[in-house]
Amino acid sequence: MRAPAPVASPALRRFVLRQSRLGMFTRCLILLVVLGALGTFCFTWYRDRFITQLRDLTDATPAIQPTRLSIEGDMRLFKKRWRDFSAAKPADEAVFDLTEDDLRSLLRSKTSLADRAELRLVRDHAEVAFTLPLGEVSFLAERFAGRYLNLSATMTPSLTEGIARVAISQAASGGKNLSEDRRKLLELACSAWIYNALVPQREVLARVKQVRIDNGVIYLRQ
């Protein structure tokens, strides 16, 4: 094996000798500075890329105007029906039906975005749309004042061992269909939100054997 060739450049030789005289602390400090500069560059690049991609998906006008209605009476009746369903015995083969109004009421009770959302049950899936005013989102308000994220998606709900999820077959924003990666991210985000919202009811949902959509109603059958 040949010995490594000596450094021929005087400037490079001086640099190597200078580095060999540095202590461990100084070398670590230089390494941290280089890594910090590289991290700052990567963060800035990804942030600008994300903002550019997000701007391409936004609109200047909201697709859904804010409308918030009182839900106090609907929720009282809904909770009573759910208590009856929760207390049912296995031999009762109880069925709980969720209409579009029930789902809207649940959304309004769980999130402030419900007044900018629309939901319809069609055949075996749900068609959901909502408008997110980016001017009201922290860290985005200054850059996206007066811009709206108008999302629409076709979802199919499922229930496995008490865990509710949705599968999104199609999603669009800003008049453009989302890519496969973005559609999957939206599917994961929606499923995570539904999971967290229904954690207290997991024991009851675990007894549900069938979920189906028929004539604009979701049926849960024990």
ZADO-1210 file (C-alpha; in nm, 4 decimals, padded with zeros to 6 digits):
<atoms>
<atom x="00.0000" y="00.0000" z="00.0000" code="MET" pos="1"/>
<atom x="00.1491" y="00.3344" z="-00.1048" code="ARG" pos="2"/>
<atom x="00.2042" y="00.6049" z="00.1560" code="ALA" pos="3"/>
<atom x="-00.0216" y="00.9106" z="00.1238" code="PRO" pos="4"/>
<atom x="00.1209" y="01.1848" z="-00.0936" code="ALA" pos="5"/>
<atom x="00.2499" y="01.4868" z="00.1002" code="PRO" pos="6"/>
<atom x="00.0562" y="01.8125" z="00.0824" code="VAL" pos="7"/>
<atom x="00.2104" y="02.0131" z="-00.2020" code="ALA" pos="8"/>
<atom x="00.0269" y="02.3461" z="-00.1669" code="SER" pos="9"/>
<atom x="00.1916" y="02.5807" z="00.0853" code="PRO" pos="10"/>
<atom x="-00.1414" y="02.7398" z="00.1757" code="ALA" pos="11"/>
<atom x="-00.3035" y="02.3997" z="00.2322" code="LEU" pos="12"/>
<atom x="-00.0003" y="02.2846" z="00.4344" code="ARG" pos="13"/>
<atom x="-00.0294" y="02.5897" z="00.6595" code="ARG" pos="14"/>
<atom x="-00.4042" y="02.5239" z="00.7073" code="PHE" pos="15"/>
<atom x="-00.3403" y="02.1597" z="00.8059" code="VAL" pos="16"/>
<atom x="-00.0691" y="02.2584" z="01.0503" code="LEU" pos="17"/>
<atom x="-00.2901" y="02.5280" z="01.2013" code="ARG" pos="18"/>
<atom x="-00.5729" y="02.2781" z="01.2519" code="GLN" pos="19"/>
<atom x="-00.3404" y="02.0300" z="01.4206" code="SER" pos="20"/>
<atom x="-00.2579" y="02.2912" z="01.6851" code="ARG" pos="21"/>
<atom x="-00.6232" y="02.3574" z="01.7752" code="LEU" pos="22"/>
<atom x="-00.7591" y="02.2138" z="02.0967" code="GLY" pos="23"/>
<atom x="-01.0608" y="01.9819" z="02.1206" code="MET" pos="24"/>
<atom x="-01.2869" y="02.2605" z="02.2497" code="PHE" pos="25"/>
<atom x="-01.2032" y="02.4871" z="01.9552" code="THR" pos="26"/>
<atom x="-01.2614" y="02.2077" z="01.7042" code="ARG" pos="27"/>
<atom x="-01.5997" y="02.1253" z="01.8592" code="CYS" pos="28"/>
<atom x="-01.6922" y="02.4946" z="01.8547" code="LEU" pos="29"/>
<atom x="-01.6040" y="02.5239" z="01.4853" code="ILE" pos="30"/>
<atom x="-01.8053" y="02.2080" z="01.4124" code="LEU" pos="31"/>
<atom x="-02.1085" y="02.3490" z="01.5983" code="LEU" pos="32"/>
<atom x="-02.0848" y="02.6762" z="01.4044" code="VAL" pos="33"/>
<atom x="-02.0715" y="02.4869" z="01.0729" code="VAL" pos="34"/>
<atom x="-02.3647" y="02.2641" z="01.1704" code="LEU" pos="35"/>
<atom x="-02.5624" y="02.5663" z="01.2904" code="GLY" pos="36"/>
<atom x="-02.5056" y="02.7485" z="00.9630" code="ALA" pos="37"/>
<atom x="-02.6048" y="02.4372" z="00.7664" code="LEU" pos="38"/>
<atom x="-02.9168" y="02.3873" z="00.9817" code="GLY" pos="39"/>
<atom x="-03.0202" y="02.7518" z="00.9384" code="THR" pos="40"/>
<atom x="-02.9812" y="02.7222" z="00.5623" code="PHE" pos="41"/>
<atom x="-03.1884" y="02.4001" z="00.5487" code="CYS" pos="42"/>
<atom x="-03.4606" y="02.5469" z="00.7730" code="PHE" pos="43"/>
<atom x="-03.4856" y="02.8631" z="00.5622" code="THR" pos="44"/>
<atom x="-03.4966" y="02.6626" z="00.2391" code="TRP" pos="45"/>
<atom x="-03.7699" y="02.4258" z="00.3618" code="TYR" pos="46"/>
<atom x="-03.9700" y="02.7122" z="00.5146" code="ARG" pos="47"/>
<atom x="-03.9661" y="02.9114" z="00.1905" code="ASP" pos="48"/>
<atom x="-04.0519" y="02.5969" z="-00.0080" code="ARG" pos="49"/>
<atom x="-04.3438" y="02.5165" z="00.2248" code="PHE" pos="50"/>
<atom x="-04.4760" y="02.8736" z="00.2059" code="ILE" pos="51"/>
<atom x="-04.4540" y="02.8747" z="-00.1735" code="THR" pos="52"/>
<atom x="-04.6374" y="02.5425" z="-00.2014" code="GLN" pos="53"/>
<atom x="-04.9000" y="02.6536" z="00.0497" code="LEU" pos="54"/>
<atom x="-04.9612" y="02.9788" z="-00.1382" code="ARG" pos="55"/>
<atom x="-05.0275" y="02.7804" z="-00.4573" code="ASP" pos="56"/>
<atom x="-05.3095" y="02.5983" z="-00.2745" code="LEU" pos="57"/>
<atom x="-05.4816" y="02.9097" z="-00.1353" code="THR" pos="58"/>
<atom x="-05.7557" y="03.1349" z="-00.2727" code="ASP" pos="59"/>
<atom x="-05.8370" y="03.5012" z="-00.2292" code="ALA" pos="60"/>
<atom x="-06.1987" y="03.4251" z="-00.1350" code="THR" pos="61"/>
<atom x="-06.3474" y="03.1732" z="00.1112" code="PRO" pos="62"/>
<atom x="-06.5431" y="02.8859" z="-00.0417" code="ALA" pos="63"/>
<atom x="-06.7617" y="02.8617" z="00.2707" code="ILE" pos="64"/>
<atom x="-06.8933" y="03.1655" z="00.4540" code="GLN" pos="65"/>
<atom x="-06.8959" y="03.1437" z="00.8366" code="PRO" pos="66"/>
<atom x="-07.2336" y="03.0381" z="00.9759" code="THR" pos="67"/>
<atom x="-07.2643" y="02.9264" z="01.3348" code="ARG" pos="68"/>
<atom x="-07.5963" y="02.8007" z="01.4680" code="LEU" pos="69"/>
<atom x="-07.7111" y="02.7076" z="01.8169" code="SER" pos="70"/>
<atom x="-07.6643" y="02.3359" z="01.8934" code="ILE" pos="71"/>
<atom x="-07.7782" y="02.3187" z="02.2552" code="GLU" pos="72"/>
<atom x="-08.1055" y="02.1367" z="02.1890" code="GLY" pos="73"/>
<atom x="-07.9593" y="01.9015" z="01.9275" code="ASP" pos="74"/>
<atom x="-07.6697" y="01.8012" z="02.1515" code="MET" pos="75"/>
<atom x="-07.8986" y="01.7266" z="02.4488" code="ARG" pos="76"/>
<atom x="-08.1021" y="01.4868" z="02.2372" code="LEU" pos="77"/>
<atom x="-07.7901" y="01.3391" z="02.0808" code="PHE" pos="78"/>
<atom x="-07.6306" y="01.2706" z="02.4198" code="LYS" pos="79"/>
<atom x="-07.9480" y="01.1015" z="02.5450" code="LYS" pos="80"/>
<atom x="-07.9579" y="00.8728" z="02.2396" code="ARG" pos="81"/>
<atom x="-07.5886" y="00.7925" z="02.2827" code="TRP" pos="82"/>
<atom x="-07.6364" y="00.7046" z="02.6505" code="ARG" pos="83"/>
<atom x="-07.9122" y="00.4618" z="02.5529" code="ASP" pos="84"/>
<atom x="-07.6864" y="00.3095" z="02.2877" code="PHE" pos="85"/>
<atom x="-07.3956" y="00.2827" z="02.5346" code="SER" pos="86"/>
<atom x="-07.6128" y="00.1067" z="02.7920" code="ALA" pos="87"/>
<atom x="-07.7538" y="-00.1480" z="02.5453" code="ALA" pos="88"/>
<atom x="-07.6798" y="-00.5154" z="02.6085" code="LYS" pos="89"/>
<atom x="-07.5194" y="-00.7377" z="02.3425" code="PRO" pos="90"/>
<atom x="-07.8462" y="-00.9263" z="02.2925" code="ALA" pos="91"/>
<atom x="-08.0261" y="-00.6007" z="02.2069" code="ASP" pos="92"/>
<atom x="-07.8302" y="-00.5600" z="01.8798" code="GLU" pos="93"/>
<atom x="-07.8702" y="-00.1836" z="01.9228" code="ALA" pos="94"/>
<atom x="-07.8383" y="00.0517" z="01.6244" code="VAL" pos="95"/>
<atom x="-07.7291" y="00.4157" z="01.6463" code="PHE" pos="96"/>
<atom x="-07.7940" y="00.6436" z="01.3496" code="ASP" pos="97"/>
<atom x="-07.5937" y="00.9570" z="01.2688" code="LEU" pos="98"/>
<atom x="-07.7549" y="01.2067" z="01.0333" code="THR" pos="99"/>
<atom x="-07.5783" y="01.4953" z="00.8619" code="GLU" pos="100"/>
<atom x="-07.7230" y="01.7297" z="01.1259" code="ASP" pos="101"/>
<atom x="-07.5839" y="01.5076" z="01.4027" code="ASP" pos="102"/>
<atom x="-07.2379" y="01.5166" z="01.2467" code="LEU" pos="103"/>
<atom x="-07.2485" y="01.8938" z="01.2055" code="ARG" pos="104"/>
<atom x="-07.3526" y="01.9328" z="01.5687" code="SER" pos="105"/>
<atom x="-07.0647" y="01.7094" z="01.6781" code="LEU" pos="106"/>
<atom x="-06.8206" y="01.9107" z="01.4705" code="LEU" pos="107"/>
<atom x="-06.9435" y="02.2335" z="01.6247" code="ARG" pos="108"/>
<atom x="-06.8983" y="02.0898" z="01.9727" code="SER" pos="109"/>
<atom x="-06.5405" y="01.9760" z="01.8998" code="LYS" pos="110"/>
<atom x="-06.3835" y="02.2494" z="01.6849" code="THR" pos="111"/>
<atom x="-06.4166" y="02.6203" z="01.6110" code="SER" pos="112"/>
<atom x="-06.3758" y="02.5483" z="01.2386" code="LEU" pos="113"/>
<atom x="-06.7137" y="02.3776" z="01.2207" code="ALA" pos="114"/>
<atom x="-06.8849" y="02.7030" z="01.1238" code="ASP" pos="115"/>
<atom x="-06.6715" y="02.7010" z="00.8081" code="ARG" pos="116"/>
<atom x="-06.7344" y="02.3356" z="00.7225" code="ALA" pos="117"/>
<atom x="-06.9859" y="02.1475" z="00.5103" code="GLU" pos="118"/>
<atom x="-07.0583" y="01.7761" z="00.5271" code="LEU" pos="119"/>
<atom x="-07.2765" y="01.5534" z="00.3107" code="ARG" pos="120"/>
<atom x="-07.3337" y="01.1783" z="00.3194" code="LEU" pos="121"/>
<atom x="-07.3500" y="01.0355" z="-00.0323" code="VAL" pos="122"/>
<atom x="-07.3878" y="00.6645" z="-00.1056" code="ARG" pos="123"/>
<atom x="-07.1111" y="00.4914" z="00.0955" code="ASP" pos="124"/>
<atom x="-06.8905" y="00.7929" z="00.1677" code="HIS" pos="125"/>
<atom x="-06.8854" y="01.1430" z="00.3120" code="ALA" pos="126"/>
<atom x="-06.8089" y="01.4598" z="00.1166" code="GLU" pos="127"/>
<atom x="-06.6417" y="01.7168" z="00.3402" code="VAL" pos="128"/>
<atom x="-06.5319" y="02.0740" z="00.2665" code="ALA" pos="129"/>
<atom x="-06.4004" y="02.3488" z="00.4885" code="PHE" pos="130"/>
<atom x="-06.2365" y="02.6882" z="00.4656" code="THR" pos="131"/>
<atom x="-05.9379" y="02.7825" z="00.6818" code="LEU" pos="132"/>
<atom x="-05.8620" y="03.1575" z="00.6989" code="PRO" pos="133"/>
<atom x="-05.4816" y="03.1568" z="00.7134" code="LEU" pos="134"/>
<atom x="-05.4821" y="03.5134" z="00.8417" code="GLY" pos="135"/>
<atom x="-05.6014" y="03.3713" z="01.1753" code="GLU" pos="136"/>
<atom x="-05.3245" y="03.1089" z="01.2014" code="VAL" pos="137"/>
<atom x="-05.0186" y="03.1863" z="01.4132" code="SER" pos="138"/>
<atom x="-04.6917" y="03.2264" z="01.2191" code="PHE" pos="139"/>
<atom x="-04.8853" y="03.2483" z="00.8905" code="LEU" pos="140"/>
<atom x="-05.1025" y="03.5543" z="00.9537" code="ALA" pos="141"/>
<atom x="-04.8518" y="03.8100" z="00.8258" code="GLU" pos="142"/>
<atom x="-04.7677" y="03.6272" z="00.5034" code="ARG" pos="143"/>
<atom x="-05.1195" y="03.5018" z="00.4261" code="PHE" pos="144"/>
<atom x="-05.3466" y="03.7855" z="00.5350" code="ALA" pos="145"/>
<atom x="-05.6611" y="03.7701" z="00.3211" code="GLY" pos="146"/>
<atom x="-05.5813" y="03.4196" z="00.1881" code="ARG" pos="147"/>
<atom x="-05.7968" y="03.1095" z="00.2442" code="TYR" pos="148"/>
<atom x="-05.7256" y="02.7380" z="00.2287" code="LEU" pos="149"/>
<atom x="-06.0363" y="02.5809" z="00.0749" code="ASN" pos="150"/>
<atom x="-06.0129" y="02.2043" z="00.1163" code="LEU" pos="151"/>
<atom x="-06.2569" y="01.9411" z="-00.0091" code="SER" pos="152"/>
<atom x="-06.2280" y="01.5659" z="00.0329" code="ALA" pos="153"/>
<atom x="-06.4162" y="01.2428" z="-00.0238" code="THR" pos="154"/>
<atom x="-06.3897" y="01.0256" z="00.2875" code="MET" pos="155"/>
<atom x="-06.4951" y="00.6744" z="00.3816" code="THR" pos="156"/>
<atom x="-06.5214" y="00.6099" z="00.7581" code="PRO" pos="157"/>
<atom x="-06.4124" y="00.2836" z="00.9189" code="SER" pos="158"/>
<atom x="-06.4070" y="00.1418" z="01.2705" code="LEU" pos="159"/>
<atom x="-06.1610" y="-00.1220" z="01.3904" code="THR" pos="160"/>
<atom x="-06.1556" y="-00.2372" z="01.7544" code="GLU" pos="161"/>
<atom x="-06.3022" y="00.0917" z="01.8671" code="GLY" pos="162"/>
<atom x="-06.0609" y="00.3074" z="01.6647" code="ILE" pos="163"/>
<atom x="-06.2271" y="00.5305" z="01.4053" code="ALA" pos="164"/>
<atom x="-06.0404" y="00.6262" z="01.0902" code="ARG" pos="165"/>
<atom x="-06.1151" y="00.7726" z="00.7498" code="VAL" pos="166"/>
<atom x="-05.9811" y="00.6809" z="00.4076" code="ALA" pos="167"/>
<atom x="-05.9604" y="00.9736" z="00.1652" code="ILE" pos="168"/>
<atom x="-05.9986" y="00.8754" z="-00.1979" code="SER" pos="169"/>
<atom x="-05.9863" y="01.2295" z="-00.3383" code="GLN" pos="170"/>
<atom x="-05.8883" y="01.5720" z="-00.2042" code="ALA" pos="171"/>
<atom x="-05.8482" y="01.9157" z="-00.3609" code="ALA" pos="172"/>
<atom x="-05.7465" y="02.2667" z="-00.2615" code="SER" pos="173"/>
<atom x="-05.7253" y="02.5872" z="-00.4583" code="GLY" pos="174"/>
<atom x="-05.8965" y="02.4181" z="-00.7504" code="GLY" pos="175"/>
<atom x="-05.6185" y="02.1567" z="-00.7759" code="LYS" pos="176"/>
<atom x="-05.6207" y="01.7913" z="-00.6766" code="ASN" pos="177"/>
<atom x="-05.3733" y="01.7163" z="-00.3990" code="LEU" pos="178"/>
<atom x="-05.0801" y="01.4912" z="-00.4782" code="SER" pos="179"/>
<atom x="-05.0730" y="01.1394" z="-00.3389" code="GLU" pos="180"/>
<atom x="-04.8316" y="01.2377" z="-00.0596" code="ASP" pos="181"/>
<atom x="-05.0422" y="01.5359" z="00.0484" code="ARG" pos="182"/>
<atom x="-05.3610" y="01.3310" z="00.0323" code="ARG" pos="183"/>
<atom x="-05.2032" y="01.0714" z="00.2617" code="LYS" pos="184"/>
<atom x="-05.0902" y="01.3418" z="00.5049" code="LEU" pos="185"/>
<atom x="-05.4429" y="01.4851" z="00.5116" code="LEU" pos="186"/>
<atom x="-05.5813" y="01.1345" z="00.5713" code="GLU" pos="187"/>
<atom x="-05.3436" y="01.0810" z="00.8641" code="LEU" pos="188"/>
<atom x="-05.4275" y="01.4230" z="01.0116" code="ALA" pos="189"/>
<atom x="-05.8037" y="01.3640" z="00.9885" code="CYS" pos="190"/>
<atom x="-05.7775" y="01.0129" z="01.1342" code="SER" pos="191"/>
<atom x="-05.5625" y="01.1418" z="01.4223" code="ALA" pos="192"/>
<atom x="-05.8139" y="01.4187" z="01.4980" code="TRP" pos="193"/>
<atom x="-06.1058" y="01.1731" z="01.4955" code="ILE" pos="194"/>
<atom x="-05.9136" y="00.9288" z="01.7155" code="TYR" pos="195"/>
<atom x="-05.8404" y="01.1969" z="01.9766" code="ASN" pos="196"/>
<atom x="-06.1985" y="01.3257" z="01.9681" code="ALA" pos="197"/>
<atom x="-06.3435" y="00.9759" z="02.0254" code="LEU" pos="198"/>
<atom x="-06.0957" y="00.8346" z="02.2787" code="VAL" pos="199"/>
<atom x="-06.3486" y="00.8632" z="02.5670" code="PRO" pos="200"/>
<atom x="-06.5980" y="00.6512" z="02.3681" code="GLN" pos="201"/>
<atom x="-06.3566" y="00.3783" z="02.2584" code="ARG" pos="202"/>
<atom x="-06.5036" y="00.1153" z="02.4907" code="GLU" pos="203"/>
<atom x="-06.8505" y="00.1629" z="02.3414" code="VAL" pos="204"/>
<atom x="-06.7198" y="00.1845" z="01.9841" code="LEU" pos="205"/>
<atom x="-06.5302" y="-00.1421" z="02.0332" code="ALA" pos="206"/>
<atom x="-06.8684" y="-00.3189" z="02.0573" code="ARG" pos="207"/>
<atom x="-06.9773" y="-00.1868" z="01.7163" code="VAL" pos="208"/>
<atom x="-06.9705" y="-00.4669" z="01.4608" code="LYS" pos="209"/>
<atom x="-07.0839" y="-00.2784" z="01.1502" code="GLN" pos="210"/>
<atom x="-07.0629" y="00.0760" z="01.0093" code="VAL" pos="211"/>
<atom x="-07.2541" y="00.1644" z="00.6947" code="ARG" pos="212"/>
<atom x="-07.3881" y="00.4705" z="00.5148" code="ILE" pos="213"/>
<atom x="-07.7345" y="00.4464" z="00.3649" code="ASP" pos="214"/>
<atom x="-07.9641" y="00.7254" z="00.2416" code="ASN" pos="215"/>
<atom x="-07.7604" y="01.0015" z="00.4010" code="GLY" pos="216"/>
<atom x="-07.7328" y="00.8319" z="00.7422" code="VAL" pos="217"/>
<atom x="-07.4421" y="00.6529" z="00.9151" code="ILE" pos="218"/>
<atom x="-07.5564" y="00.3423" z="01.1037" code="TYR" pos="219"/>
<atom x="-07.3555" y="00.1907" z="01.3904" code="LEU" pos="220"/>
<atom x="-07.4740" y="-00.1604" z="01.4750" code="ARG" pos="221"/>
<atom x="-07.3644" y="-00.3483" z="01.7872" code="GLN" pos="222"/>
</atoms>
